Amino acid sequence: MQTLKILVIVMGGLIVVALALVAYGLVSRLSAPAGGPAFGDVMLDLPAGCRLAAAEARDGRLIVRADGPAERGCQQVVVIDLASGRVQGRVQLRTAP
């Protein structure tokens, strides 16, 4: 009978420790930054004579708008993934002939 009592106490203690570890895991995941790790430097290639007109971070992406002479291809919007730093796509604006 004494052995059974000790076994029940030990098992109860293990359950409490397991619940504490689960709670710690949930709290640490919820408090982690949403952006994840920094990706370092990103080099964005723009044609000569272009300038940065605007930049906005939204939904895990950086949206960059370049401005300048249309003949050089300066008028474009570039979408960069903030998690990886990779260019996801470009929208180049051109004038109709």
Helices and strands as residue ranges (DSSP letters): H 2-30, E 51-58, E 61-67, G 70-72, E 76-81, E 87-92
